[in-house]
Amino acid sequence: MRMVGVVQFSGMDIQQQILLSAFDLELHTKPSSSNWTQVYSDLFKKFACITPATNVPWETTFGHVVGYGAGYYSYLYAKVIASEIWQALFQKDPTSRASGDRLRSDFLIYGGSRDPKELITSLVGQDMSVRSYLGDAGILDDGEQHAKENRERFKFLF
């Protein structure tokens, strides 16, 4: 069983990534005349588990604003994909040659030439789900109290 603090900080890290992803999307969809401090503050209240400090321009600390073009969410997306692949192929035997060969021949070999969702679904044998990622982070683990408490908090992900 994981320590509660580890799970809480995993959850906070995921919340921070969701917050920054949402802010990045807002930056690229709202008029440039928007009050970015207010936009960030509103998103912080929606996605974070702590109360934001007032009159602090937190958005100025987000160094990935330039160069991502509303693509910051790809960090979380990549973690979800990695968790799906880990659980399907490597969790039981991380050094499995057969699993590595399958990853290469059924997924990596195609580069960007095929639909990634179809490749992942075929590779792991099911549709992608954020549940694997949240389970790896220790947030979802059926039967444990912390999982029940966090399900309501993360219901927007399901």
C-alpha positions in Angstrom: 0.0 0.0 0.0 1.3 3.4 -0.9 1.9 6.1 1.6 -0.9 8.7 1.7 1.5 11.6 1.2 2.8 10.1 -2.0 -0.7 9.7 -3.4 -1.7 13.2 -2.4 1.3 14.7 -4.1 0.7 12.5 -7.2 -2.8 13.9 -7.3 -1.5 17.4 -6.9 1.0 16.9 -9.7 -1.8 15.7 -12.0 -4.0 18.6 -11.0 -1.1 21.0 -11.8 -0.7 19.4 -15.2 -4.4 19.7 -15.9 -4.4 23.3 -14.8 -1.5 24.2 -17.1 -3.0 22.3 -20.0 -6.3 24.1 -19.6 -4.5 27.4 -19.3 -2.5 26.7 -22.5 -5.7 25.9 -24.3 -7.4 29.1 -23.0 -4.4 31.2 -24.1 -4.9 30.0 -27.7 -8.7 30.3 -27.8 -9.5 33.5 -26.0 -9.0 37.0 -27.3 -5.6 38.4 -26.6 -7.2 41.2 -24.6 -8.3 38.8 -21.9 -7.2 39.3 -18.3 -4.8 36.3 -18.1 -4.3 36.6 -14.3 -8.1 36.2 -13.9 -8.3 33.4 -16.4 -5.6 31.5 -14.6 -7.1 32.2 -11.2 -10.5 30.9 -12.4 -8.9 27.7 -13.8 -6.8 27.3 -10.6 -10.1 27.4 -8.5 -11.6 24.8 -10.9 -8.7 22.3 -11.0 -6.5 22.8 -8.0 -7.0 21.3 -4.5 -5.6 24.4 -2.7 -6.8 28.0 -2.6 -4.8 30.3 -4.8 -3.1 33.4 -3.4 -4.8 36.5 -4.6 -3.2 39.2 -6.7 -0.3 36.9 -7.7 0.3 36.6 -11.5 1.0 32.8 -11.3 0.6 32.5 -15.1 3.9 34.4 -15.6 5.7 31.3 -14.1 4.4 29.0 -16.9 7.5 28.8 -19.1 5.9 26.6 -21.7 3.6 29.3 -23.0 5.8 29.9 -26.0 6.4 27.0 -28.5 3.6 24.7 -27.5 0.7 26.2 -29.5 -2.1 24.8 -27.3 -0.3 21.4 -27.1 0.8 21.3 -23.5 -1.9 18.7 -22.8 0.3 16.3 -24.7 2.4 15.7 -21.5 -0.6 14.2 -19.8 -1.7 12.4 -22.9 1.7 10.8 -23.2 1.6 9.6 -19.6 -1.8 8.0 -20.2 -0.5 6.2 -23.3 2.6 5.1 -21.4 0.5 3.7 -18.5 -1.7 1.8 -20.9 1.4 0.2 -22.6 3.1 -0.5 -19.3 0.2 -2.3 -17.8 -0.6 -4.3 -20.9 2.9 -5.3 -21.9 5.5 -4.7 -19.2 4.0 -4.6 -15.7 4.4 -8.4 -15.1 7.9 -8.5 -16.7 9.5 -5.2 -17.4 12.4 -6.8 -19.3 10.3 -9.1 -21.5 12.0 -9.5 -24.9 8.6 -10.6 -26.4 6.9 -7.5 -25.1 9.6 -5.2 -26.4 9.5 -6.9 -29.8 5.7 -6.5 -29.8 6.0 -2.8 -28.9 8.4 -2.3 -31.8 6.6 -4.4 -34.4 3.0 -3.4 -33.6 3.5 0.2 -32.6 6.8 2.0 -33.0 7.6 0.8 -36.5 4.7 2.8 -37.9 6.0 6.2 -36.8 3.4 8.8 -37.7 2.0 6.9 -40.6 -1.1 5.4 -38.9 -3.8 6.6 -36.5 -2.1 6.5 -33.0 -5.4 5.6 -31.3 -5.9 2.6 -33.5 -2.3 1.4 -32.9 -2.6 1.8 -29.1 -6.0 0.1 -29.0 -4.6 -2.8 -31.1 -1.5 -3.0 -29.0 -3.1 -3.0 -25.5 -6.3 -4.8 -26.5 -8.7 -2.1 -25.3 -9.7 1.5 -25.7 -7.4 3.9 -23.9 -8.6 5.0 -20.5 -7.2 7.4 -17.9 -7.8 4.8 -15.2 -4.5 3.1 -15.9 -2.6 6.3 -15.4 -4.5 7.3 -12.2 -3.9 3.7 -10.9 -0.2 4.0 -11.6 -0.2 7.3 -9.8 -1.9 5.6 -6.8 -5.0 7.6 -7.1 -7.3 4.8 -8.2 -7.0 1.5 -6.4 -10.4 -0.1 -5.9 -11.0 -1.1 -2.3 -8.8 1.6 -0.7 -10.2 4.6 1.1 -8.1 7.2 -0.7 -9.4 6.0 -4.1 -13.0 6.4 -3.0 -12.3 9.9 -1.7 -10.5 11.0 -4.9 -13.0 9.5 -7.4 -15.4 12.4 -6.9 -12.5 15.0 -7.3 -11.4 13.5 -10.6 -14.8 12.6 -12.0 -14.3 15.1 -14.9 -11.6 12.7 -16.3 -14.0 9.8 -16.8 
